[in-house]
Amino acid sequence: MSELKEIDNFSQIFKENTPLIDIRAPIEFAGGSFPIALNHPLMTNEERHQIGICYKDKGQESAIKLGHELVKGPLKEQRIGNWLNFVNKHPSGALYCFRGGLRSKIAQEWIYEQSGISFPRIKGGYKALRSFLIDEMSRITNEKRLLVLGGQTGCGKTLLLNELDNSIDLEGFANHRGSAFGNDVTPQPRQIDFENKLTIELIKKEIFNVFLIEDEGNNIGMIHIPDVIKNKARQSDIIILSASLEERLSISLKSYVIDMTQKFRDLHGEFGFEKYSNYWLNSLSKIQKRLGGDRYKILLKQLNLALINHQKNEDLSDYMPLIESLLVDYYDPMYNYQIEQKKQRIVFKGDYKEVTSYLKES
């Protein structure tokens, strides 16, 4: 059908947040997708499995015939209806399957037959979009200058990143704050989804000559920082954000206590504080060996006291000795050791206002 269009301007698709229908089976969608895509499959996982076996044993013609036998009548109408609902809401969108082949064409034909609308498909499908993003991550990272933002735990690095338009919040994309206490109330994304979302952000911010990222290790929780970014960061200049202990205590209390309590209550309702308590207990347990038995017992006792006072009286004061000990006795020595290995790359140090001003002029 000559009316059925293909599009391959992938950069424009991501820059403009073009709405996408992913017609792959749910199991394929679960293996990796894009933040602008919704899954309205042509086939269920079981149907895809049956057709795959048929294709292997009897060839393409028989597999296509089986597909039409499995997806017909009310089932076919329901799936076309899902697509048309999307098309009517997002007329500037597009659809794709894995390689942009037969499944995409069938979906296009059914949409056209039902509505007369020529809804475009992505040339090369998911595989082409994914390959494009992998290549763009390398190209953009290698072409741009990176600045790395360092500083002690709780000094406000994330707050500063969120204030600047040319920043790339790796921890935000990873849904993790990069420490034993870094878990959020929702799970981390899949590695592929993290990489896709990160690269889309790079594409959208390619207008900037300099990108600012936070100083990270090899991983953020379970997410691996892509080698091209990690290697570039290790060769880049470092800016150190300084803050007083009082400021760090205040920032940490808000981030790890006040905000986390609210997130758990929003998500789990009456069980929110119990989930929040488990978050703190499990996080402290992760560093038990590094703390040592005696220090762990002291901090655990302080934590339990803080949790009780928090729940009964909404009094947060008992967290302060705990957070101070974690910052000064646990995180600061690790930070001091790590930054010592990179000191030759440090080009600026300052407080929040000074660093912000420096970065806006860089």
Helices and strands as residue ranges (DSSP letters): E 6-7, H 10-15, E 20-22, H 26-30, E 37-39, H 45-58, H 60-70, H 73-89, E 94-96, H 102-115, E 121-122, H 125-143, E 145-150, H 157-163, H 170-174, H 191-204, E 210-214, E 219-220, E 223-224, H 227-233, E 237-241, H 245-253, I 254-258, H 259-268, G 269-271, H 272-286, H 288-291, H 293-313, H 319-325, I 326-331, H 332-340, G 343-345, E 346-350, H 352-361
